[in-house]
Amino acid sequence: MEKLIMAFSGPSNSGKTTLITKISNEFINQGLKVLIIKHDPADKAQFDFNGKDSFKFFQTGAEVMVLSPTRTTFFSHQQRDILKALQLSQDFDICLVEGLKNLDLPRISVFCQEIDESYFPFSKAIASYNKISHANLIWLDLNNIKEICRYILNNAKKI
């Protein structure tokens, strides 16, 4: 299988973390290795305790990377020697990126409540509970994780 990458955007509390967690669980159950990269543009993330996005992502069994202006943090479920640690960025089947909306990646914007159309120009699909119709966007039902995973497998960027 080729390595795949898909990005997710949305306002704070839009459901991105919940959706990515469910997607990660589904892909891991399918036997895929998942890497999650979370963008922390304000450099305020704290790690490795209950309630934080990085903790929730790590609990799925995925490898987790958080990118901030002053650091990159990586959480792994495996012990690695120095040579294996140098290969970290290649040890995945699918990479799920939260944020980094300016990167040229296929992107799903997530809205568990109010739809923010300012995300439409850089999105390929919208995931929400209420169906939306838009000429250039595919609608994905937040209640149907298997459908969203199929969409990702068919539309993610091959790297």
C-alpha positions, 0 to 999 in steps of 0.5 A, a space after each residue: 500500500 502506498 503511504 497516504 495523507 489527509 488533512 482536517 480543519 475546522 474551528 475550535 470545538 468543531 469535532 476534529 479531535 473526535 473524528 480523527 480519533 474515530 478514524 484512527 481507531 477504524 484504520 488501526 482495526 483494519 491493520 493499518 499503521 496510523 500517524 497523526 500530526 497535530 498543528 499547535 500554532 499558538 505553541 500552547 500544547 501540553 502533553 500526555 495527560 487525560 483531556 488533551 488532544 494528543 493524549 486522546 490520539 495516542 490512546 487510539 494506538 496511533 503514533 502522534 506528532 505535534 508541530 509547534 513554532 518552537 518544538 516538534 513532539 513525537 509520541 510512540 508506542 514502541 521503544 526505538 534505538 537511535 537508528 530506528 528513531 531516525 526512521 520515524 517519519 516513514 513508519 506509517 500507512 496513513 497520516 492524518 493531519 489536524 490543522 495546517 490549513 495552508 498546506 496543499 493537502 486534500 482536506 476534510 473540514 469538520 463541523 459538528 455544529 455550525 458550518 463555517 463557510 470560510 473553510 470551503 475554499 481549501 476543503 475537498 469535503 465537509 464532515 457534518 451531521 446535517 447534510 450540506 449541498 455545495 457544488 465543489 464539496 463532498 458531504 460526509 456524514 459524521 455518523 458514518 465513520 466507515 464511509 469517511 474512511 473509504 473517502 480517505 482511502 480513495 481521496 488522500 494524497 499518495 506520498 
